[in-house]
Amino acid sequence: MTRRVKKLVDHGLDDHPEGDDERPPVAWAVAVLDDCEGCDELRVELTVEEVGRPGAGLVGHLSPSTARRLRTALGSALRDIGEDPGH
């Protein structure tokens, strides 16, 4: 029997003010998993969905190199707004 692993790393909500009909509140979650058939390595799972609509969002299974690229992009965005990406 093959054991499948999925571990939640963190989750949260976006910080957009409530009541904006054009931008509903969004929930996000990051996990690591090993249940990607055909994948040669563990994956980072990124889930983004509208609050109150569980299961209706998007789930990405990122390879380590793609996860690092996303981390770099987030760090660049933080620097662009004058924030330290290390904190």
N, C-alpha and C positions, 0 to 999 in steps of 0.2 A: 504494500500500500504506500502510495506517495503522499507525503504530508505537504499540504499547501499552507503557506504563511502569508498573512496580511496584517500589517502593524500600522495603526494610526499614529502619525507623527505629530500633527497639529491640525486644528481647524478653527474657523472663525467666521466673522461677518465683515462685509465691506463697511466703510465709514461714511458712506453717502448719507446726507440728511433724509429722514423719512418724509413721505408724502410727495415724492417726485414721481409722477405717473410715467415719465419717459425713462426713468432709471430705477426699476424696482430693486429692493435690497437683495444682495447676493451673498450666499454662503459658499465657503471654500473649505476643502479638506485636502491634506497631503498624507499619503500612506506609502509604505513600501510593500511590495508583494512579489511572490515567485510563481504565480499561477498563469503566466503568459505562455501559452503553448506556442512553440516555434521560436521563442526568444532564447537567446543564449546566456542571458544574464538577468539579475534581479531588475525590477522596474520601479520607478517612482510614479505613483498614481496621483494625478491632480484632478480633483472633482470641483466643478463650479456649477452652481444651480441657484435658481431664484428661491429665496426664503419662502417656506411654506409649500414648496413643490418638490419634495424629495423624490428622487428617481427620474426626474424630468430634465436633469442638467446634462452637462457634457463631462465625460471622463477621458482623460488622456493617460496613456501608459508611456512614460518617458524613459528612454535609455539613459544611462548615467551621463553620456556626453550631451544629450538634449537637456537634461535637468541642469547641468552646469551652464549651458547656454542661457537658459531661462534665469538662473541665478545671476549671471553676468548682466543680463538685460535689466533685471530689477535693481541691481547695484548701480548701473548707469543712470536709471531713472531717478533713484534717490539722490545721486550726486547732482543731477540736473536741477533738482529742486532745493539744493543746498543742504542735504542731509548726509550724514555719515552712514554708508551702507553696512558698516561693521557693528552698528548698535541698534 
